[in-house]
């Protein structure tokens, strides 16, 4: 099952979080309101996703933002796991 989001103008795109962490996306979204550290990491993740998709950047910049996106996604996974373990 893929998660589709309708964007402005009716365009559909899979959510970045569901694409990168399909097995944790629901848990991460559920934990955001109560977990400041996770919320901050998610904000960084959103910035990386936006910058990676910016139309006016070089290939080298895009590659760097892609690397950062992966690193922050990994951090989101670790933080989500840590939150589950502390319950």
Secondary structure as UniProt FT lines:
FT   STRAND          4..6
FT   HELIX           8..10
FT   STRAND          12..14
FT   HELIX           16..20
FT   TURN            22..24
FT   HELIX           25..31
FT   HELIX           32..34
FT   HELIX           36..52
FT   TURN            55..56
FT   HELIX           59..85
//
